[in-house]
Amino acid sequence: MGLPEIRSFRPADAGEGELVECYEVARAAHVADFPGRPFQPYPAFADQMRRPEWLRGRQQIWVARGDGKIEGLAIVALPKRENRRLTITTVTVPPSLRRQGIGTALLGATLPEARADGRITVTGQGLKAGGAGASWARSLGFRQVQEFVLQALVIPDVDPGLWDVPAPAGFRAEGWTGSAPDQLIGAYAQARTAITDAPSDLSSLEFPEWTAKRVRQHEADIRERGYESRVIVAVHESSGTIAGLTEILASDSRPDHVYQQDTAVLRQFRGHGLGRFMKAAMMRWLTADQPGVTRVATNTDARNTHMIRVNHQVGYVTDYTVTDVEADLSMLETRLVLG
């Protein structure tokens, strides 16, 4: 049996049936690789597919068609700014069709676009540690560059008393949705830069240098892509400095599920329990304001044992370990295209 046909795919021009086929491919792979971990509903998946730009950058999609239907897909995000030389590539093939060369053909189809756009490194994210995807990537020459734990807080299963965390002496919490207050924007940008201290292993991904302008652009990008940002900051009362922050993203297309984003504390304010304080304050606010939310998902660098412990203290449970991988584009071109 020959390989299916690989072609570029434009969701904006696709019929609903084709998007459903893409969804079924993604869902089947997720259920096999991460049993017990919920997969996004179809409306959220379709919304993400239809957006030519995602939070990670401009999005390109390829599909494999065989036997009259879609049998695999590759989604490539082309980041801007700091990560202009990388692609973030996700190749998905359902378990029943793996080991037939479909994933490798899909990956090969993405490389000319990456080369034409000036990219030099192909990055894959969130491969289950020890799973089929990680093994396949390794066989093609990808190297592991970072490892994360996936954690989830299932709100109905958690004692809300875990969130009764008082403010450390000399600090208070403030929060907002959407946009940071003008009077805090400069201090907030400085606090966001603290995430650059997080462990990063060998990954080529670069963190942004946050400025007030960059914060406003980030906020606009989130709104444009259908998300709402909810932020809690810890303010050092004597200086007015924002000592730390935590952010959650919510989407109308998945109202019961939110995503924990960055949590960071400035180096000079560490050791006061601010991470736990801010995350607990976030959960009190979230559950009071959005009672329909039942699950908060996040990932944390596997070496960041402190933040993993903080997450456990407020009710998160660790369920899977995943890896990020990278390969040089020129090596993949030789191996998959020219070889």
Order of alpha helices (4+ residues) and beta strands (2+ residues): beta-alpha-alpha-beta-beta-beta-beta-alpha-beta-alpha-beta-beta-alpha-alpha-beta-beta-beta-alpha-beta-alpha-beta-alpha
